[in-house]
Amino acid sequence: MSTVNLGDRVKDTITGFAGIATGRADYLTGCTQFCITPPVKEDGTTRDSHWYDEDRIEVVEAGAVKIAVKRPGGPSDPSERAPTR
């Protein structure tokens, strides 16, 4: 069971790279990785997110970011789409 949740403020224990856990990937081989998204720079430009193995990540602040997600997500009912040729 993972101790990391999406929305946690986390840090990679090897590099010190820190940010919010914004994505999770579970692989067939059993590896779990989290995407860490750092804050924007002081000038407002964004920084690249990076993926790290779960075992390298420590939680700095649980539940740092919470976003209300409306379900179901994704595309609408396919029958409502415009017909294709």
Summary of the structure (lengths in Angstrom):
residues: 85
radius of gyration: 16.7
end to end distance: 47.1
largest distance: 52.6
contacts: 166
relative contact order: 0.26
helix: 7%
strand: 33%
